[in-house]
C-alpha cells in the first residue's frame, strides 16, 4: 500500500464550523476505511496548514477519498506520496 501525507487548510465554510472538525474527521475516517484506505494519523496544526493526515491505500482509492473530502467544501488539500526507508532504498537501488 502507498502512503500519502495530506496537508489541509480549512475553507471559509470549514473554519466557520471549526467546532465540527473532529466529527467531520470521524466521518472522513469511516468513508476512507469503507473505500479501503487506512487513516494512520491526523494532527490539527497551527501555521501554514490546519491539519495533517497520513493515509495508506491504493492510488485510486486514496485519490477518491481526497476528492470526496474536498467536494464537501470544508477543506482544500495538498497531498504528497510518502516513501518508507525500505521503499526508498529499493528505488535508489534501481538507479544505474
C-alpha positions in Angstrom: 0.0 0.0 0.0 1.1 3.5 -0.8 1.5 6.2 1.9 0.0 9.7 1.4 0.7 12.7 3.5 -2.0 15.3 3.1 -1.7 19.0 4.2 -5.1 20.5 4.6 -6.4 24.1 5.0 -9.9 25.0 6.1 -12.0 26.8 3.5 -14.2 29.8 4.7 -17.0 27.2 5.1 -14.8 24.9 7.1 -13.5 27.5 9.5 -16.9 28.9 10.2 -17.9 25.4 11.5 -14.5 24.5 13.0 -16.1 23.1 16.1 -17.4 20.3 13.9 -14.0 19.5 12.7 -13.4 16.4 14.9 -16.8 15.0 13.9 -16.0 15.7 10.2 -12.7 13.8 10.7 -14.5 10.8 12.1 -16.9 10.8 9.1 -13.8 11.1 6.8 -12.1 8.2 8.5 -15.2 6.0 8.2 -15.5 6.9 4.5 -11.8 6.2 3.9 -11.9 2.8 5.6 -15.0 1.9 3.6 -13.0 2.5 0.4 -10.0 0.5 1.6 -7.9 3.4 2.8 -6.4 3.3 6.3 -6.1 6.5 8.2 -2.8 6.2 10.1 -2.6 9.7 11.8 -4.3 13.1 12.0 -3.0 16.2 13.6 -4.6 19.6 13.9 -1.9 22.1 13.4 -1.1 25.8 13.6 0.9 27.7 11.0 0.6 27.3 7.2 -1.7 24.3 7.4 -4.7 23.5 9.6 -4.4 19.7 9.5 -2.1 16.9 8.5 -3.5 13.5 7.6 -1.5 10.3 6.9 -3.3 7.6 4.9 -2.4 4.3 3.3 -4.1 2.7 0.3 -4.0 2.3 -3.4 -3.5 5.4 -5.6 -7.1 5.2 -6.9 -8.7 4.7 -3.5 -6.7 7.5 -1.8 -7.5 9.9 -4.7 -11.2 9.0 -4.5 -11.2 9.7 -0.7 -9.4 13.0 -1.0 -11.6 14.2 -3.9 -14.8 13.2 -1.9 -13.5 15.1 1.1 -12.6 18.2 -0.9 -16.0 18.2 -2.7 -17.8 18.7 0.7 -16.3 22.2 0.7 -14.7 22.3 4.2 -11.0 21.8 3.3 -8.5 22.1 0.4 -5.8 19.5 0.3 -2.2 19.2 -0.9 -1.1 15.6 -1.0 2.4 14.1 -1.1 3.3 10.5 -1.8 5.5 9.3 1.0 8.1 6.5 0.9 9.4 4.5 3.8 13.1 3.9 4.3 12.7 0.4 2.8 10.8 1.7 -0.2 13.3 4.5 -0.9 16.2 2.0 -0.6 14.6 -0.2 -3.2 14.0 2.8 -5.5 17.6 4.1 -5.1 18.8 0.5 -5.6 17.3 0.6 -9.1 19.4 3.6 -10.1 22.2 2.9 -12.6 
